[in-house]
Amino acid sequence: MVYVDVVPVRLDETGKLEAIGMLLCVDGDTILRSFPTGRVLFHEGVREALVRHIEKDLGAMALPQMPSAIVPFTVTEYFPTPGAGFVDPRQHAVALAYIVPMQGDCNPGSDSLEFTWFTPGDARTPELQAELSEGHAALLRQALAKIGEL
């Protein structure tokens, strides 16, 4: 199963990272922060999947700056067994992760409680990273390193 992960960012006019956006979601009995994510549907292109998940999770007015080339900044594998790295108890899945600048207003979709922008300094704190699933915390650290903020 192929998935896409989106790390929403705000950039200043020079391309420097100003903020990273995260959703606040309920997962069973747990409230945690996450990034927009979801599977690529049958006969759906990766670009279309990215746009669909951004609109579903952040709203039609998020106005993403889609990359001209659909090359992920990292690829992660989710295994159904704990201790094997990223975990998805339902299946073995591969996720293509993208850092996508947003130019519009981001609002949480119906599956989320809120959407919040965090400064790079806040995103680096262990306290905020502890609010993410283990996989999304690792994804955040990889995104910060890719952007040169770690």
C-alpha positions in Angstrom: 0.0 0.0 0.0 1.4 3.4 -1.0 0.7 6.5 1.2 1.7 10.2 1.1 2.8 12.2 4.1 2.7 16.0 4.0 4.7 18.3 6.2 3.0 21.7 5.8 5.4 24.7 6.1 5.3 28.5 5.9 8.3 30.1 4.2 9.4 33.7 4.2 10.1 35.6 1.0 13.6 34.3 0.9 12.6 30.7 1.3 13.6 30.4 5.0 11.4 28.3 7.2 9.0 30.3 9.4 6.7 27.6 10.7 5.7 23.9 10.5 2.0 23.0 10.7 0.5 20.1 12.6 -2.9 18.8 13.2 -4.3 17.8 16.6 -6.2 14.6 16.3 -8.0 11.9 18.4 -6.8 8.4 17.9 -8.9 6.1 20.1 -8.2 7.2 23.7 -5.2 9.4 22.7 -4.9 13.0 21.5 -1.9 13.5 19.4 -0.4 15.8 16.8 0.1 14.6 13.2 0.7 15.6 9.6 -1.8 15.2 6.8 -1.4 11.7 5.5 -3.3 9.1 3.5 -3.2 6.4 0.9 -2.9 6.8 -2.8 -6.1 5.5 -4.4 -6.3 3.0 -7.3 -5.4 4.8 -10.5 -4.6 8.0 -8.7 -1.4 9.9 -9.3 0.9 10.9 -6.4 0.3 14.6 -7.2 -3.5 14.1 -7.1 -3.2 12.2 -3.8 -1.2 15.0 -2.3 -3.8 17.7 -3.4 -6.7 15.5 -2.2 -5.2 14.9 1.3 -4.2 18.6 1.7 -7.7 19.7 0.8 -9.3 17.1 3.1 -7.1 17.8 6.1 -6.3 21.5 5.7 -9.1 22.9 3.6 -9.5 24.2 0.1 -8.0 27.6 1.0 -4.6 26.1 2.2 -3.2 27.0 -1.3 -0.3 24.6 -1.4 2.7 25.3 -3.5 3.0 21.9 -5.1 6.5 20.9 -6.1 7.2 20.8 -9.9 8.8 17.4 -9.6 7.1 14.8 -7.4 10.3 13.6 -5.6 9.8 12.9 -1.9 12.3 14.2 0.7 12.1 10.7 2.3 10.5 7.3 1.9 9.4 5.4 5.0 8.1 1.9 5.6 5.5 1.2 8.1 5.5 -2.4 9.5 2.6 -4.1 11.3 4.9 -5.2 14.2 6.2 -2.9 16.9 10.0 -2.6 17.1 10.5 -2.6 13.4 10.7 1.2 12.9 7.6 3.0 11.8 4.5 1.1 12.9 1.0 0.7 11.3 -0.7 -2.3 13.0 -3.0 -2.7 10.0 -0.5 -3.4 7.2 2.9 -3.1 5.7 2.9 0.3 3.9 5.3 2.6 2.1 4.9 6.4 2.5 6.3 9.0 0.3 6.9 12.2 2.4 6.8 15.7 1.0 7.5 19.2 2.5 4.8 21.4 1.0 4.7 25.2 1.5 1.3 26.6 2.2 0.3 30.1 1.1 -3.3 30.3 2.3 -5.4 29.6 5.4 -5.1 26.1 6.8 -8.1 24.9 8.8 -8.5 21.4 10.3 -10.7 18.9 8.5 -13.6 17.1 10.2 -11.2 14.4 11.5 -9.1 16.9 13.4 -9.6 19.1 16.4 -7.2 21.9 15.4 -4.4 23.0 13.1 -1.4 24.9 14.6 1.7 26.5 13.2 4.9 26.0 15.2 8.2 27.8 14.9 11.3 25.7 14.0 12.5 26.2 17.6 9.2 24.9 19.0 9.2 22.0 16.6 12.6 20.9 17.8 11.5 20.6 21.5 11.2 17.1 23.0 7.9 18.2 24.5 6.2 18.9 21.2 7.8 15.8 19.5 6.3 13.7 22.4 2.8 14.8 21.2 3.4 13.1 17.9 3.3 9.4 17.1 6.8 7.9 17.0 6.7 7.8 13.2 5.6 11.4 12.8 8.2 12.6 15.3 10.9 10.9 13.2 9.3 12.4 10.1 9.4 15.9 11.7 13.1 15.5 12.6 13.9 14.4 9.0 12.0 17.4 7.6 13.8 19.8 9.9 17.2 18.3 8.8 16.2 18.5 5.1 15.3 22.2 5.5 18.5 22.8 7.4 16.8 23.5 10.8 18.0 20.6 12.9 
